[in-house]
Amino acid sequence: MRQEVEWWLEDHHGANTVQVPPKATFNKLLSAMEESLGLQGTVAQRRARASRPAPPFTPTLALRPGEIVMMDSTPMDVLVMLDDGVPGRLELTTALDLATRSLCGVLRPAGSKLTDVAVLLAQMMTPMVMRPGWPACLSMAASVVPHERLAAVDERLKDAAARPVIMPQTVVVDQGKVFISPATQAACESLGISLQPVPPANGPAKAHEERSFGSINSLFCQWLPGYTGSHVGERGSKVEQEPLHTAAEIQALWEEFLIHWHHRPHDGLRHPLMPKKALTPNQMWAALLPVTGYVPVPLTSDDFVEMLPEDWRPITDRGIRFDYRTFDDPCLNDHRGQDSGERSQNGLWEIHHNPYDPVRIWVRLPEGFRELPWIHATSVEHLFTHHVWEHICKTVERTGSREEHEAELALALNDFLKRASGKGKLTAPERRVMAKSRASGAVPAPEGGLDVLSVSPLSFGLAGVYADPGFDDDTIPDEDDDEEVLALPDDASETGHPGRGSLILSDTDLEDTPWLP
């Protein structure tokens, strides 16, 4: 820059007319100018300063569970071993409840989908079932939460792990495409959730969520083999050669870590009667329950379908065509070639699709959602996801009509899946595609040894959560009890606590916390 200044002076004033200050003086002047213009530091530091709101700062306050929930996604700083020995990184999408600091998260291959947002919202609103092998101290019955009274209202909590069940009211997100898409807005609207995007490049607007990623790194990721650190300077040598975990193993460890998270004291959780004691998320939830109450929110299959990505398509004599696939069913016979009546969509019909289950879609008919199978689903012997289908569509060239091209795609897909199952060899790009596909479907088996493959793909590891409720289901409030909530009295007592030998003392020691129910 000093040389450029010298050239500029020569062009405007002539050679040797105005002397450039010595190097030390020039650097001092340059530093003073940078400070006056706010250009000091790295690009990331300048962006952080520019995105900070004007002081004085006002802390974000939430007084009830679900009042403010912050959501974001980031690549996980851990290498995992995908299928066929391909190392890779998973993407972590989390949701943090501000009132209780309750944390939920979904692990998927890079590139979050709207389906992941739907699964994350469903995780917050449904209890997590205890997994086989977990210690009893992680169950809700062994925590400070009034388990017996809650289980009397919601039967799903009987075998639940110690984690708050949160019904989001306002979800704060950044400008990520998956979070501000119309489909996400429609999904939140169907659940009565207000979606609040923050300004672009404004991390401080959801600082609690950004800080939680640092806590996840220090409390969980750094203890795993293959930890890469947040940048190259924190990365060890030959990380990819360490004995990496598989995606399913990381998923199992992550779910257990989430339960431990809710037993750990958080400096941001304080009670007015005990301001010097940091509370755990479970303790804070138990303290807020007498004030806010608890109403079970059972989700049905239609609720989850409503949260899936949507599109609009016509119903023709051949069915509904979407993403080079044709879906058909006899339930469409009365609507073929007809207008849906939706003027804003030119009479097209609303459909919902699951990227992790491409063999079916759901169409909204006047009588409700109806599932439509892919006409070539019986020609494919193995499960697949959108990763595999997109790869097949790129590699198979169209040589005939649309119907012939679709049949060729189905044959090529079946051949690819056969080779991937061990009956042939795959190229390096094909192995990467199959590794992503299998990592997307890595879900732990629920308690009781239920076969995940036999469960509807709607469940995504939450088997039984999305089943249609029965007529006599006690977990659904009666019409006359719509306003009834669980109000816990001040003298409510807790039973079923573990002994003094528990490793998690901060969540079960009632003598130090007499205000807890």
C-alpha positions in Angstrom: 0.0 0.0 0.0 2.9 2.3 0.7 4.2 1.7 -2.8 0.8 2.5 -4.3 0.6 5.7 -2.3 4.0 6.7 -3.7 2.8 6.0 -7.3 -0.3 8.0 -6.7 1.7 11.0 -5.4 3.9 10.9 -8.5 0.9 10.8 -10.9 -0.8 13.8 -9.2 2.1 16.0 -8.0 5.1 14.9 -10.0 8.2 12.9 -9.1 10.0 13.8 -5.8 7.5 16.6 -5.1 5.7 15.0 -2.1 7.7 12.6 -0.1 6.1 9.4 1.3 6.4 9.2 5.1 8.9 6.6 6.5 7.7 3.1 6.8 7.1 3.2 10.6 5.2 6.5 10.3 3.2 5.3 7.4 2.2 2.1 9.3 1.0 4.3 12.3 -1.0 6.4 10.0 -2.5 3.4 8.3 -3.4 1.8 11.7 -5.1 5.1 12.7 -7.1 5.2 9.5 -8.1 1.5 9.8 -9.3 2.2 13.4 -11.4 5.2 12.3 -13.0 3.2 9.5 -13.6 0.1 11.6 -11.3 -2.1 9.3 -9.1 -3.7 12.0 -9.0 -7.4 12.5 -9.9 -10.3 10.2 -12.8 -10.4 7.8 -14.7 -12.6 10.3 -14.1 -10.2 13.1 -15.2 -7.2 11.0 -18.4 -9.0 10.1 -19.1 -9.9 13.7 -18.6 -6.3 14.7 -20.9 -5.1 11.9 -23.7 -7.5 12.9 -23.7 -6.5 16.5 -26.8 -4.5 17.6 -26.3 -1.1 19.0 -25.8 -1.0 22.8 -27.1 -1.1 25.4 -27.8 -4.8 25.0 -31.0 -6.4 26.2 -31.0 -10.1 27.0 -33.6 -12.3 25.4 -36.0 -13.4 28.1 -38.3 -16.4 27.9 -40.6 -17.2 30.9 -42.2 -20.5 29.8 -41.1 -23.6 27.9 -41.4 -23.2 24.1 -41.9 -19.5 24.2 -38.7 -19.0 22.2 -36.9 -21.8 20.4 -33.8 -21.1 18.4 -32.9 -23.4 15.5 -29.7 -23.7 13.3 -27.6 -26.2 11.5 -23.8 -26.7 11.2 -21.4 -29.4 10.0 -20.4 -31.6 12.9 -16.6 -31.4 13.7 -16.2 -35.1 13.7 -15.3 -37.5 10.9 -17.4 -40.6 10.6 -17.0 -43.7 8.6 -19.7 -43.9 6.0 -20.6 -46.9 4.0 -17.8 -48.8 2.1 -15.0 -47.1 4.1 -15.8 -43.5 2.9 -15.0 -40.9 5.6 -17.2 -37.9 5.8 -18.9 -35.4 8.1 -22.5 -35.2 9.2 -24.6 -32.1 9.5 -26.1 -31.3 12.9 -29.5 -29.5 13.1 -30.4 -28.4 16.6 -33.2 -26.6 18.4 -32.6 -24.9 21.8 -35.5 -23.9 24.1 -34.5 -20.6 25.7 -36.5 -21.0 28.9 -35.1 -24.4 29.9 -32.0 -24.7 27.6 -33.5 -28.0 26.4 -31.6 -29.3 23.4 -32.7 -31.5 20.5 -30.8 -32.4 17.4 -30.9 -34.4 14.2 -27.8 -35.8 12.4 -27.9 -36.2 8.6 -25.3 -36.1 5.8 -24.4 -32.7 4.6 -27.3 -30.6 3.4 -30.3 -30.3 5.7 -33.7 -30.9 4.2 -37.1 -29.7 5.3 -37.7 -33.3 6.5 -35.0 -32.8 9.1 -36.8 -29.7 10.4 -40.0 -31.7 10.6 -38.3 -34.5 12.5 -36.6 -31.9 14.9 -40.0 -30.3 15.7 -41.5 -33.7 16.3 -38.6 -34.7 18.6 -39.3 -31.6 20.8 -43.0 -32.4 21.1 -42.7 -36.1 21.8 -41.0 -37.9 24.7 -37.8 -39.8 24.0 -38.1 -43.5 24.8 -35.3 -45.0 27.0 -32.9 -47.0 24.8 -31.7 -50.5 25.8 -28.5 -50.3 27.8 -29.1 -46.8 29.2 -28.7 -46.5 33.0 -31.9 -46.1 35.0 -30.7 -42.8 36.3 -31.4 -41.3 32.8 -35.1 -42.1 33.0 -37.7 -39.5 33.7 -39.0 -41.5 36.7 -35.6 -41.1 38.3 -35.3 -37.4 37.7 -36.6 -34.3 39.6 -39.5 -34.0 37.1 -42.9 -35.0 38.6 -43.1 -38.1 36.5 -46.1 -39.9 38.1 -48.4 -36.9 37.7 -47.2 -36.3 34.1 -47.6 -40.0 33.2 -51.2 -39.8 34.4 -51.9 -37.2 31.8 -49.7 -38.5 29.0 -49.1 -42.3 28.8 -46.2 -41.8 26.5 -44.1 -40.5 29.4 -44.2 -43.8 31.3 -41.0 -45.2 29.8 -39.5 -41.9 28.7 -36.0 -40.6 29.2 -35.4 -37.5 31.4 -35.8 -34.8 28.8 -38.4 -32.0 28.7 -41.3 -32.2 26.2 -41.5 -28.8 24.6 -44.3 -27.4 22.4 -42.6 -24.5 20.4 -44.5 -21.3 20.1 -41.9 -19.1 18.3 -39.0 -20.5 16.4 -36.1 -18.2 15.6 -34.1 -19.2 12.5 -31.4 -17.6 10.3 -31.7 -17.0 6.6 -30.8 -20.6 5.6 -32.8 -21.7 2.6 -34.3 -24.7 4.4 -35.5 -22.5 7.3 -37.2 -19.7 5.4 -38.7 -21.7 2.6 -42.5 -21.5 2.1 -42.7 -25.2 3.0 -41.2 -24.5 6.4 -43.5 -21.6 7.0 -46.5 -23.8 6.1 -45.3 -26.6 8.4 -44.9 -24.2 11.3 -48.3 -22.7 10.6 -50.0 -26.1 10.6 -48.6 -26.6 14.2 -49.5 -23.1 15.4 -45.8 -22.1 15.5 -44.7 -18.6 14.7 -41.5 -18.5 12.5 -39.2 -15.5 13.1 -36.2 -15.2 10.8 -33.3 -13.0 12.0 -31.6 -10.4 9.8 -28.9 -11.7 7.4 -25.5 -12.4 8.9 -26.7 -11.6 12.4 -25.4 -14.3 14.7 -26.0 -12.3 17.9 -29.7 -12.4 17.2 -29.6 -16.1 18.2 -26.5 -16.1 20.3 -27.7 -18.9 22.6 -28.0 -21.3 19.7 -24.6 -20.3 18.4 -23.0 -20.8 21.8 -24.6 -24.3 22.1 -22.5 -25.5 19.2 -19.3 -24.6 21.1 -20.7 -26.5 24.1 -21.4 -29.5 21.9 -17.8 -29.5 20.7 -16.3 -29.3 24.1 -18.6 -31.7 25.9 -19.2 -34.3 23.1 -17.3 -33.9 19.8 -13.8 -33.5 21.2 -13.9 -36.8 23.0 -14.7 -38.8 19.8 -12.1 -40.2 17.4 -11.9 -38.2 14.2 -12.4 -34.8 15.9 -11.4 -32.1 13.4 -11.8 -29.0 15.5 -13.6 -25.9 14.4 -10.7 -24.9 12.1 -7.5 -26.4 10.6 -5.4 -25.0 13.4 -7.2 -27.2 16.0 -7.0 -30.3 13.9 -4.6 -33.1 14.7 -2.5 -35.0 12.2 -3.9 -37.9 10.2 -7.4 -37.5 11.8 -8.9 -39.6 9.0 -6.8 -42.5 9.9 -8.2 -42.8 13.4 -10.7 -45.6 14.2 -13.8 -43.6 13.2 -17.3 -44.4 14.4 -20.1 -45.2 11.9 -23.0 -42.9 11.4 -25.3 -45.2 13.4 -22.8 -45.3 16.3 -22.5 -41.5 16.4 -26.3 -41.3 16.3 -26.6 -43.6 19.3 -24.0 -41.7 21.2 -25.6 -38.4 20.3 -29.0 -39.4 21.7 -27.5 -40.5 25.0 -25.5 -37.3 25.2 -28.7 -35.3 24.8 -30.1 -36.9 27.9 -26.9 -36.2 29.9 -27.1 -32.6 28.6 -30.4 -32.2 30.6 -28.8 -33.4 33.8 -25.9 -30.9 33.6 -26.2 -27.5 35.5 -26.4 -24.5 33.1 -25.1 -21.1 34.3 -27.9 -19.4 32.4 -30.7 -21.1 34.4 -31.4 -19.5 37.7 -34.4 -19.5 40.1 -35.4 -16.2 41.8 -35.4 -17.9 45.2 -32.0 -19.5 44.6 -30.1 -17.1 42.4 -26.7 -18.5 43.2 -27.5 -22.1 42.2 -27.2 -23.1 38.5 -30.0 -25.4 37.5 -30.2 -28.2 35.1 -32.7 -28.1 32.1 -34.8 -30.8 33.9 -34.9 -28.8 37.1 -35.9 -25.6 35.3 -38.7 -27.5 33.4 -39.9 -29.0 36.7 -39.9 -25.5 38.3 -41.9 -24.0 35.3 -44.5 -26.8 35.1 -46.6 -25.5 38.1 -46.8 -22.2 36.3 -47.3 -23.2 32.7 -48.9 -26.6 33.1 -48.6 -29.5 30.6 -50.9 -30.5 27.8 -50.0 -33.6 25.7 -49.8 -33.0 22.0 -50.0 -36.4 20.2 -48.9 -36.2 16.6 -50.7 -38.2 13.9 -49.5 -39.3 10.5 -51.3 -36.4 8.9 -49.4 -33.9 11.2 -46.1 -35.2 10.0 -47.1 -35.3 6.3 -48.2 -31.6 6.7 -44.6 -30.8 7.7 -43.0 -32.6 4.7 -41.9 -30.6 1.6 -44.8 -29.6 -0.6 -45.3 -29.2 -4.3 -48.2 -28.7 -6.7 -48.9 -31.1 -9.5 -51.9 -31.9 -11.8 -53.8 -35.2 -11.6 -53.8 -36.8 -15.0 -55.1 -40.1 -16.4 -51.7 -41.6 -15.6 -51.6 -40.3 -12.1 -49.2 -37.6 -10.6 -45.8 -37.2 -12.1 -43.1 -35.8 -9.8 -39.3 -35.8 -10.1 -39.2 -38.3 -13.1 -41.5 -40.7 -11.2 -45.2 -41.4 -11.7 -47.5 -42.1 -8.7 -50.9 -43.6 -9.0 -53.7 -45.1 -6.9 -57.4 -45.9 -7.4 -58.2 -43.1 -5.0 -57.4 -40.6 -7.8 -60.2 -41.9 -10.1 -62.7 -39.3 -9.1 -60.2 -36.4 -9.5 -58.3 -37.2 -12.7 -58.2 -34.2 -15.0 -60.1 -32.0 -12.6 -59.3 -28.7 -11.0 -58.4 -28.6 -7.3 -60.2 -25.3 -6.8 -57.0 -23.6 -5.6 -56.9 -20.5 -7.7 -53.5 -19.3 -6.3 -51.9 -22.5 -7.7 -53.8 -22.6 -11.0 -55.9 -25.5 -10.0 -53.0 -27.8 -9.2 -53.2 -30.4 -6.4 -51.1 -30.1 -3.2 -48.6 -33.0 -2.7 -46.0 -33.7 0.0 -42.9 -35.8 -0.5 -40.2 -37.3 1.7 -36.7 -37.1 0.3 -35.6 -40.1 2.4 -38.5 -42.2 1.0 -38.9 -41.5 -2.7 -41.2 -44.5 -3.4 -44.3 -42.7 -2.2 -46.0 -39.2 -2.0 -49.0 -37.9 -0.3 -51.8 -35.9 -2.1 -54.3 -33.7 -0.3 -57.8 -34.7 -1.5 -61.1 -33.3 -0.3 -61.3 -36.2 2.2 -57.8 -35.7 3.5 -54.2 -36.9 2.7 -53.9 -40.1 0.6 -50.7 -42.0 0.0 -49.7 -42.8 -3.6 -47.1 -45.4 -4.4 -44.6 -45.2 -7.2 -45.8 -47.4 -10.1 -42.3 -49.0 -10.4 -41.8 -49.5 -6.6 -42.2 -53.3 -7.0 -39.4 -53.4 -9.5 -36.9 -52.1 -6.9 -35.8 -54.7 -4.3 -34.0 -52.4 -1.9 -34.6 -49.2 0.0 -33.1 -45.9 -1.3 -33.1 -42.2 -0.7 -33.0 -39.1 -2.9 -29.2 -39.2 -3.0 -29.4 -42.4 -5.1 -32.3 -41.3 -7.2 -30.5 -38.0 -8.1 -27.4 -40.0 -9.1 -29.4 -42.3 -11.3 -31.2 -39.4 -13.0 -27.9 -37.8 -13.9 -26.3 -41.0 -15.3 -29.2 -42.4 -17.3 -29.7 -40.5 -20.6 -33.2 -40.2 -22.0 -33.6 -42.0 -25.3 -37.4 -42.4 -25.6 -40.7 -41.2 -24.2 -41.2 -40.2 -20.6 -42.7 -43.6 -19.8 -39.8 -45.4 -21.4 -37.3 -43.2 -19.6 -39.0 -43.8 -16.3 -38.8 -47.6 -16.8 -35.1 -47.3 -17.7 -34.5 -45.3 -14.6 -36.2 -48.0 -12.5 -34.1 -50.8 -14.1 -30.9 -48.8 -13.6 -31.9 -48.0 -10.0 -32.5 -51.7 -9.2 -29.2 -52.7 -10.8 -27.3 -50.0 -8.8 -28.9 -51.2 -5.5 -28.1 -54.8 -6.3 -24.4 -54.0 -6.9 -24.4 -51.9 -3.7 -25.8 -54.8 -1.7 -22.7 -56.8 -2.5 -23.5 -58.4 -5.8 -21.2 -56.3 -7.8 -18.6 -53.5 -7.7 -19.2 -49.8 -7.4 -17.1 -46.9 -8.7 -15.7 -44.3 -6.3 -18.6 -41.8 -7.0 -21.2 -44.5 -6.6 -19.7 -45.5 -3.2 -19.9 -41.9 -2.0 -23.5 -41.7 -3.1 -24.4 -45.0 -1.4 -22.6 -43.9 1.7 -24.7 -40.7 2.0 -27.9 -42.7 1.3 -27.2 -45.2 4.1 -26.1 -42.6 6.5 -29.4 -40.8 5.9 -31.3 -43.8 7.0 -29.2 -44.6 10.1 -31.8 -44.7 12.9 -31.5 -46.6 16.2 -33.9 -49.5 16.9 -36.6 -48.5 19.4 -37.0 -50.3 22.7 -38.5 -53.8 22.3 -36.4 -54.8 19.3 -38.9 -53.4 16.8 -37.7 -53.8 13.2 -37.1 -50.3 11.9 -37.6 -51.5 8.3 -41.1 -52.6 9.2 -42.0 -49.3 10.6 -43.6 -46.6 8.4 -40.9 -44.2 7.1 -42.9 -41.5 8.8 -41.5 -42.5 12.1 -37.8 -41.9 11.4 -36.8 -43.8 14.5 -39.8 -42.5 16.6 -41.7 -45.8 16.1 -45.3 -45.5 17.2 -45.3 -41.8 17.6 -47.1 -41.0 14.4 -49.7 -43.8 14.6 -53.3 -42.6 14.3 -54.7 -42.3 17.8 -57.5 -44.7 18.8 -61.0 -43.6 19.7 -60.4 -44.3 23.3 -56.8 -42.9 23.5 -56.4 -41.5 27.0 -53.5 -39.2 25.8 -55.9 -37.1 23.8 -57.9 -34.6 25.9 -61.7 -34.8 25.6 -63.6 -32.1 23.8 -64.9 -30.9 27.2 -61.4 -30.7 28.6 -59.8 -28.6 25.9 -58.8 -26.0 28.5 -57.6 -28.5 31.1 -54.0 -28.4 31.9 -51.9 -30.0 34.6 -51.4 -27.5 37.4 -49.0 -28.9 40.0 -49.6 -27.7 43.6 -46.9 -26.2 45.6 -46.8 -29.1 48.0 -46.5 -31.8 45.3 -43.9 -34.4 46.3 -41.5 -36.3 44.1 -41.2 -40.1 44.3 -39.0 -42.6 42.8 -35.7 -40.8 43.1 -32.5 -42.8 42.9 -30.3 -43.3 45.9 -27.5 -41.0 47.0 -25.1 -43.2 45.0 -26.4 -41.7 41.7 -23.7 -40.0 39.6 -26.2 -37.2 38.7 -26.6 -35.5 42.0 -27.5 -32.0 40.7 -30.8 -33.3 39.3 -32.0 -35.4 42.2 -30.8 -33.7 45.4 -34.1 -32.3 46.7 -32.6 -31.1 50.1 -30.7 -28.4 48.3 -33.7 -27.4 46.2 -36.8 -27.3 48.4 -38.7 -25.2 46.0 -38.8 -27.9 43.4 -42.1 -29.9 43.1 
